[in-house]
Amino acid sequence: MTEAENRGPAPPRPSMWPGLFISWSRFRYPIRMSFPIKVCVVCQEEFELKPNKPGFANRCPSCSEPEETGPSDAPQSAEERQAEAEANEARRKAIRDLLYRGDS
């Protein structure tokens, strides 16, 4: 018995469209796609863009790490708290006016 007989019958070719025959042997094993290669905008190094990567999509993982700044919970004086409260109230009023103004 020859090797061609061991494989079994060949898949039928469509007689109407001979140019559209698909070789099913290509689809036997799934092809794993690699991650896209990107270039970091900060350090110009190439890196693989992987899913669930923290940070920006155009920065490498080492450049995406958050920079540590000084303590933001520093005590504020009464004037600073009052100014911040007034600014927040003005901001909320402006957003409310934009959302609920009558354009009729």
Contacts in CASP RR format, 6 or more apart in sequence:
PFRMAT RR
TARGET T0000
AUTHOR 0000-0000-0000
METHOD contacts of the structure
MODEL  1
MTEAENRGPAPPRPSMWPGLFISWSRFRYPIRMSFPIKVCVVCQEEFELK
PNKPGFANRCPSCSEPEETGPSDAPQSAEERQAEAEANEARRKAIRDLLY
RGDS
11 24 0 8 1.000
13 21 0 8 1.000
14 20 0 8 1.000
14 21 0 8 1.000
34 48 0 8 1.000
35 48 0 8 1.000
35 49 0 8 1.000
35 50 0 8 1.000
36 48 0 8 1.000
36 49 0 8 1.000
37 46 0 8 1.000
37 47 0 8 1.000
37 48 0 8 1.000
37 49 0 8 1.000
38 46 0 8 1.000
38 47 0 8 1.000
38 48 0 8 1.000
38 49 0 8 1.000
38 57 0 8 1.000
38 58 0 8 1.000
39 45 0 8 1.000
39 46 0 8 1.000
39 47 0 8 1.000
40 46 0 8 1.000
40 47 0 8 1.000
40 58 0 8 1.000
40 59 0 8 1.000
40 60 0 8 1.000
40 63 0 8 1.000
41 58 0 8 1.000
41 59 0 8 1.000
42 59 0 8 1.000
42 60 0 8 1.000
42 63 0 8 1.000
43 60 0 8 1.000
43 62 0 8 1.000
43 63 0 8 1.000
45 60 0 8 1.000
47 60 0 8 1.000
47 61 0 8 1.000
49 57 0 8 1.000
53 61 0 8 1.000
53 64 0 8 1.000
54 61 0 8 1.000
54 64 0 8 1.000
55 64 0 8 1.000
56 64 0 8 1.000
76 84 0 8 1.000
END
